[in-house]
């Protein structure tokens, strides 16, 4: 959109987003920014506070965070969310942030809903030296500015969202689609994308896969056979043949990843050209296996997702891993990294170190697990908030 079609606070402003490091898209107004939010999150936000982190004089977008809105009746909850959000913006080295409140709540005594939250957030951001050039309300297909009350550009009835994506949002979406990205209806759909169906037929299919595997593969060969099957499936997906694997193959892959060195080896796929294909494959595997074998595959899925900028998928994947096995160390470390706003590039650095040690150690590769865990733990500890971990937002940053 043209710069003069947004609020007056956008005059002369341009935001640059490069998603995961590819084409730079220039965002020249609120509709451009709102148009890319679902693609950055992987789903359409509802009842959410979305924060777009900008860095540098060129206002390059580096991170998008989503949090649940607090109880509108609780001033203390608004203060807590505002302070936590400001801390995370500071932790992400933000120079500016753009804020969007997605809700269906009605106005309250002539004020836009969640005005108190935005006011508290503006104050908390000012305390940590982060500017807030715009804060938007998105509701029922329209948008309002919390910060601009000039009727000529921000009328009291709001402005309609465009029926079609702006040119900038369309360009961003086109490239996202080429990378295999999709936008799900809501966060619940994203969470379901890493869980198996609980329908009786699906449960029975998974049970039959276990019975089949028990007769096909000796227990002592499970890791090796799982690695071989993974290799075949990975080649097929890389060729563009991406039909879901058979349930018995998915189970075999998941069991193969129980071996830490094989798990770590697959985590280094973030360094390869077929990372998107591996992510899609592991998503299928996660949906086809039960919790007792899910922790390793969901941890790898979360690792690859976060390392490629899909923090929302990473979070739901690691949540399932820890639900399946609360003591699974690598999942705990990955969650700590997400909470500590560790940049995705740090995971790639750890992956390079792990790959080097795997190559040096040969078939066993036992040192890689300790090396990768230690590297991530140290990075997370340097960035984590003193006083313990809080529930992390859905963070989505570029690679």
C-alpha positions as CSV (number, residue, x, y, z in Angstrom):
1,X,0.0,0.0,0.0
2,X,1.1,3.6,-0.4
3,X,2.6,5.2,2.6
4,X,0.0,7.9,2.7
5,X,-2.9,5.4,3.1
6,X,-1.9,4.3,6.6
7,X,-2.1,6.2,9.8
8,X,-0.1,9.4,10.1
9,X,2.4,7.6,12.3
10,X,3.5,5.6,9.2
11,X,4.5,8.7,7.2
12,X,7.9,8.1,5.6
13,X,8.3,4.7,7.3
14,X,9.3,1.4,5.6
15,X,9.8,-1.9,7.3
16,X,11.9,-4.6,5.6
17,X,11.3,-8.3,6.2
18,X,13.3,-11.1,4.7
19,X,11.5,-13.9,6.5
20,X,14.2,-16.6,6.5
21,X,16.9,-14.7,4.8
22,X,15.6,-14.7,1.2
23,X,14.0,-11.9,-0.7
24,X,13.6,-8.6,1.1
25,X,10.0,-7.4,1.1
26,X,9.4,-3.7,1.9
27,X,6.3,-3.1,4.1
28,X,5.0,0.5,3.7
29,X,2.0,0.5,5.9
30,X,-0.2,-1.3,8.4
31,X,-2.0,-3.5,5.8
32,X,1.3,-4.8,4.6
33,X,2.4,-5.7,8.1
34,X,-0.9,-7.3,9.0
35,X,-0.9,-9.2,5.7
36,X,2.3,-11.1,6.5
37,X,1.5,-11.9,10.2
38,X,-0.4,-15.2,9.5
39,X,2.5,-16.3,7.2
40,X,5.1,-15.5,9.9
41,X,3.1,-17.3,12.6
42,X,1.8,-20.2,10.5
43,X,-1.8,-19.6,11.6
44,X,-4.4,-16.8,11.8
45,X,-4.1,-15.3,15.3
46,X,-7.2,-14.9,17.4
47,X,-7.5,-13.3,20.9
48,X,-3.8,-12.6,20.6
49,X,-1.2,-9.9,21.2
50,X,1.2,-10.0,18.2
51,X,4.5,-8.1,18.5
52,X,6.7,-7.5,15.4
53,X,10.4,-6.8,16.4
54,X,12.3,-4.3,14.3
55,X,16.1,-3.8,14.4
56,X,18.4,-1.1,13.1
57,X,18.1,2.1,11.1
58,X,16.6,0.2,8.2
59,X,13.9,-1.2,10.5
60,X,14.4,-4.8,9.5
61,X,11.9,-7.2,10.9
62,X,13.6,-9.9,12.9
63,X,11.0,-11.6,15.0
64,X,7.3,-12.0,15.4
65,X,5.9,-13.0,18.8
66,X,2.4,-14.0,19.7
67,X,0.9,-14.2,23.2
68,X,-2.6,-14.9,24.6
69,X,-4.4,-11.7,25.6
70,X,-4.8,-11.3,29.4
71,X,-8.1,-11.2,31.2
72,X,-9.4,-7.7,30.3
73,X,-10.9,-7.3,33.8
74,X,-7.5,-7.7,35.5
75,X,-5.2,-4.6,35.5
76,X,-2.5,-6.7,37.2
77,X,-2.6,-9.2,34.3
78,X,-2.2,-6.4,31.8
79,X,0.8,-5.1,33.7
80,X,2.4,-8.5,33.9
81,X,1.9,-9.2,30.1
82,X,3.2,-5.8,29.2
83,X,6.4,-6.2,31.3
84,X,7.1,-9.7,30.0
85,X,6.6,-8.5,26.4
86,X,8.9,-5.6,26.9
87,X,11.5,-7.8,28.5
88,X,11.3,-10.2,25.5
89,X,11.6,-7.3,23.1
90,X,14.7,-6.1,24.9
91,X,16.0,-9.6,24.9
92,X,15.5,-9.8,21.1
93,X,17.6,-6.6,20.7
94,X,14.6,-4.6,19.4
95,X,15.0,-1.0,18.5
96,X,11.2,-0.7,17.7
97,X,8.2,-2.9,17.8
98,X,4.9,-2.9,16.1
99,X,1.9,-4.3,18.0
100,X,-1.4,-5.8,16.9
101,X,-4.2,-6.8,19.1
102,X,-6.5,-9.5,17.5
103,X,-9.8,-9.8,19.3
104,X,-13.6,-9.8,18.9
105,X,-14.1,-7.9,22.1
106,X,-16.3,-4.8,21.9
107,X,-15.3,-1.3,22.9
108,X,-15.4,-0.5,26.6
109,X,-16.9,2.8,27.6
110,X,-15.9,4.4,24.4
111,X,-12.4,3.0,24.5
112,X,-10.9,0.4,22.2
113,X,-10.7,-3.0,23.9
114,X,-7.3,-3.7,25.7
115,X,-6.4,0.0,25.7
116,X,-5.0,-0.5,29.2
117,X,-2.8,-3.3,28.0
118,X,-1.4,-1.2,25.1
119,X,-0.8,1.8,27.5
120,X,1.0,-0.5,29.9
121,X,3.0,-2.0,27.1
122,X,4.0,1.5,25.7
123,X,5.2,2.5,29.2
124,X,7.1,-0.8,29.7
125,X,8.8,-0.5,26.3
126,X,9.8,3.1,27.0
127,X,11.5,1.9,30.2
128,X,13.7,-0.5,28.2
129,X,14.4,2.0,25.4
130,X,12.3,0.3,22.7
131,X,10.1,2.6,20.6
132,X,6.5,1.8,19.7
133,X,5.6,3.6,16.5
134,X,2.2,1.9,16.0
135,X,-0.2,-0.3,17.8
136,X,-3.3,-1.7,16.0
137,X,-6.6,-3.3,16.9
138,X,-7.7,-5.9,14.4
139,X,-11.4,-6.9,14.7
140,X,-14.1,-8.1,12.4
141,X,-12.3,-7.3,9.2
142,X,-11.3,-3.8,10.2
143,X,-8.4,-2.1,11.9
144,X,-7.9,0.8,14.3
145,X,-4.9,2.6,15.7
146,X,-4.5,2.9,19.4
147,X,-2.0,5.7,19.0
148,X,-3.4,7.8,16.2
149,X,-6.7,9.6,16.7
150,X,-6.6,11.8,13.6
151,X,-10.0,11.2,11.8
152,X,-8.6,11.9,8.4
153,X,-6.4,8.8,8.5
154,X,-7.8,6.8,11.5
155,X,-11.6,7.3,11.6
156,X,-13.5,6.2,14.8
157,X,-15.1,3.4,12.9
158,X,-11.8,2.0,11.8
159,X,-10.6,1.1,8.3
160,X,-11.5,-2.0,6.4
161,X,-8.8,-4.6,5.8
162,X,-8.1,-5.1,2.1
163,X,-10.2,-7.8,0.4
164,X,-7.1,-8.9,-1.4
165,X,-3.5,-9.0,-0.1
166,X,-1.4,-5.9,-0.7
167,X,1.4,-6.3,-3.2
168,X,4.0,-6.6,-0.5
169,X,2.0,-9.2,1.4
170,X,1.3,-11.1,-1.8
171,X,5.0,-11.2,-2.7
172,X,5.8,-12.5,0.8
173,X,3.1,-15.2,0.6
174,X,4.1,-16.3,-2.8
175,X,7.7,-17.0,-1.7
176,X,6.4,-18.7,1.5
177,X,4.2,-21.0,-0.6
178,X,7.2,-22.0,-2.7
179,X,9.0,-23.0,0.5
180,X,6.0,-25.2,1.4
181,X,4.5,-23.0,4.0
182,X,0.8,-23.0,4.8
183,X,-1.4,-20.8,7.1
184,X,-3.6,-22.8,9.5
185,X,-6.9,-21.5,10.8
186,X,-5.7,-21.0,14.4
187,X,-3.1,-22.2,17.0
188,X,-5.2,-25.2,17.9
189,X,-4.9,-26.4,14.3
190,X,-1.1,-25.9,14.6
191,X,-1.0,-27.9,17.8
192,X,-3.0,-30.7,16.2
193,X,-0.6,-30.8,13.3
194,X,2.0,-32.5,15.6
195,X,-0.4,-34.9,17.4
196,X,-1.9,-38.2,16.2
197,X,-5.6,-38.6,15.8
198,X,-7.5,-40.1,18.7
199,X,-10.2,-41.6,16.5
200,X,-10.7,-45.3,17.1
201,X,-9.7,-46.2,13.5
202,X,-6.5,-44.2,13.7
203,X,-5.6,-45.8,17.1
204,X,-6.2,-49.3,15.6
205,X,-4.0,-48.5,12.6
206,X,-1.1,-47.5,14.9
207,X,-1.6,-50.7,16.9
208,X,-1.4,-52.8,13.7
209,X,1.8,-50.9,12.7
210,X,3.4,-52.0,16.0
211,X,2.4,-55.6,15.4
212,X,3.8,-55.5,11.9
213,X,7.1,-54.0,13.0
214,X,7.5,-56.6,15.7
215,X,7.5,-59.4,13.1
216,X,9.6,-57.5,10.5
217,X,12.5,-56.1,12.4
218,X,14.5,-57.6,15.3
219,X,14.7,-55.3,18.3
220,X,18.5,-55.1,18.0
221,X,18.2,-53.9,14.4
222,X,15.6,-51.2,15.0
223,X,17.9,-48.1,15.0
224,X,19.8,-49.2,11.9
225,X,16.7,-50.1,10.0
226,X,15.0,-46.9,11.1
227,X,18.0,-44.8,9.8
228,X,17.8,-46.7,6.5
229,X,14.1,-46.1,6.1
230,X,14.5,-42.5,7.0
231,X,17.1,-42.1,4.3
232,X,14.8,-43.6,1.7
233,X,11.9,-41.4,2.8
234,X,14.0,-38.3,2.9
235,X,15.2,-39.0,-0.7
236,X,11.6,-39.4,-1.8
237,X,10.4,-36.2,-0.1
238,X,13.4,-34.3,-1.6
239,X,12.2,-35.4,-5.1
240,X,8.8,-33.8,-4.4
241,X,7.1,-37.2,-3.8
242,X,5.5,-36.2,-0.4
243,X,2.7,-38.7,0.2
244,X,2.6,-39.5,3.9
245,X,4.7,-42.6,4.9
246,X,3.0,-45.8,5.8
247,X,2.3,-46.0,9.6
248,X,4.8,-48.9,10.0
249,X,7.5,-46.8,8.3
250,X,6.7,-43.8,10.5
251,X,7.0,-45.9,13.6
252,X,10.3,-47.4,12.3
253,X,11.7,-43.8,11.8
254,X,10.6,-42.7,15.2
255,X,12.2,-45.7,16.9
256,X,15.4,-45.2,15.0
257,X,15.6,-41.6,16.4
258,X,15.6,-43.0,19.9
259,X,19.3,-43.4,19.4
260,X,20.9,-40.0,20.4
261,X,23.6,-40.0,17.7
262,X,21.0,-40.7,14.9
263,X,18.7,-38.0,16.4
264,X,21.5,-35.5,16.5
265,X,22.5,-36.4,12.9
266,X,19.1,-35.6,11.7
267,X,19.0,-32.3,13.7
268,X,21.9,-31.2,11.5
269,X,19.6,-31.4,8.4
270,X,19.1,-27.6,9.0
271,X,22.4,-27.2,7.2
272,X,21.1,-29.0,4.1
273,X,19.1,-28.0,1.1
274,X,16.2,-30.3,1.8
275,X,15.3,-29.0,5.3
276,X,11.7,-28.1,4.2
277,X,11.2,-31.7,3.0
278,X,12.6,-33.1,6.2
279,X,10.2,-30.9,8.2
280,X,7.2,-32.1,6.2
281,X,8.3,-35.7,6.6
282,X,8.8,-35.4,10.4
283,X,5.4,-33.7,10.7
284,X,3.8,-36.8,9.1
285,X,5.8,-39.1,11.4
286,X,4.7,-37.1,14.5
287,X,1.1,-37.5,13.5
288,X,1.4,-41.2,13.0
289,X,3.1,-42.3,16.3
290,X,2.0,-42.5,19.9
291,X,3.5,-40.6,22.8
292,X,5.8,-43.4,24.0
293,X,8.1,-42.9,20.9
294,X,7.3,-39.3,20.1
295,X,9.8,-37.3,22.2
296,X,12.9,-37.7,19.9
297,X,11.0,-37.1,16.6
298,X,9.1,-34.1,18.0
299,X,12.4,-32.7,19.4
300,X,14.0,-32.9,16.0
301,X,11.0,-31.4,14.4
302,X,11.1,-28.5,16.9
303,X,14.8,-28.0,16.4
304,X,14.5,-27.8,12.6
305,X,11.4,-25.6,12.8
306,X,13.1,-23.1,15.2
307,X,16.3,-23.1,13.3
308,X,14.5,-22.2,10.1
309,X,12.4,-19.4,11.7
310,X,9.2,-21.2,12.5
311,X,9.1,-20.7,16.3
312,X,5.3,-21.4,16.6
313,X,5.7,-24.9,15.2
314,X,8.8,-25.4,17.2
315,X,7.0,-24.6,20.4
316,X,4.1,-27.0,19.8
317,X,6.5,-29.7,18.8
318,X,8.6,-29.4,21.9
319,X,5.5,-29.2,24.1
320,X,4.4,-32.5,22.7
321,X,7.9,-34.0,23.2
322,X,7.8,-33.0,26.9
323,X,4.3,-34.2,27.4
324,X,5.4,-37.5,26.0
325,X,8.6,-37.6,28.2
326,X,8.9,-34.8,30.7
327,X,12.5,-35.7,31.4
328,X,13.7,-35.7,27.8
329,X,16.8,-33.5,28.1
330,X,17.2,-32.3,24.6
331,X,13.6,-31.1,24.5
332,X,14.1,-29.3,27.8
333,X,17.1,-27.6,26.4
334,X,15.3,-26.6,23.3
335,X,12.4,-25.2,25.3
336,X,15.0,-23.2,27.3
337,X,16.4,-21.9,24.1
338,X,13.0,-20.8,22.8
339,X,12.2,-19.1,26.1
340,X,15.6,-17.4,26.1
341,X,15.0,-16.0,22.6
342,X,18.1,-17.8,21.4
343,X,18.5,-16.7,17.7
344,X,17.9,-19.4,15.1
345,X,21.4,-18.9,13.8
346,X,22.7,-20.2,17.2
347,X,21.0,-23.6,16.5
348,X,22.7,-23.7,13.1
349,X,26.1,-23.0,14.8
350,X,25.4,-25.9,17.2
351,X,24.4,-28.1,14.3
352,X,27.7,-27.4,12.5
353,X,29.6,-28.4,15.6
354,X,27.6,-31.6,16.0
355,X,28.0,-32.5,12.4
356,X,31.8,-32.1,12.7
357,X,32.0,-34.2,15.8
358,X,29.8,-36.9,14.2
359,X,32.1,-37.1,11.3
360,X,35.1,-37.3,13.5
361,X,33.6,-39.9,15.8
362,X,32.5,-42.3,13.1
363,X,29.4,-44.5,13.6
364,X,29.0,-44.0,17.3
365,X,29.2,-40.2,17.4
366,X,28.5,-40.2,21.2
367,X,30.3,-36.9,21.9
368,X,27.9,-35.0,19.6
369,X,25.0,-35.3,22.0
370,X,27.0,-33.8,24.9
371,X,28.5,-31.1,22.6
372,X,25.1,-30.1,21.2
373,X,23.4,-30.1,24.5
374,X,26.2,-28.1,26.1
375,X,26.3,-25.5,23.3
376,X,22.5,-24.9,23.5
377,X,22.5,-24.9,27.2
378,X,25.2,-22.2,27.4
379,X,23.5,-20.1,24.8
380,X,20.2,-20.3,26.5
381,X,21.6,-19.6,30.0
382,X,23.2,-16.4,28.7
383,X,19.9,-15.1,27.5
384,X,17.4,-16.4,30.0
385,X,15.7,-14.1,32.4
386,X,17.0,-14.2,36.0
387,X,14.5,-15.8,38.3
388,X,13.4,-18.8,36.2
389,X,11.5,-19.6,33.0
390,X,8.1,-18.2,32.2
391,X,5.7,-19.6,29.7
392,X,7.2,-18.5,26.3
393,X,5.3,-16.8,23.6
394,X,5.0,-18.2,20.1
395,X,8.2,-16.8,18.6
396,X,8.8,-16.8,14.9
397,X,12.1,-15.4,13.7
398,X,14.1,-15.5,10.5
399,X,16.7,-18.0,9.9
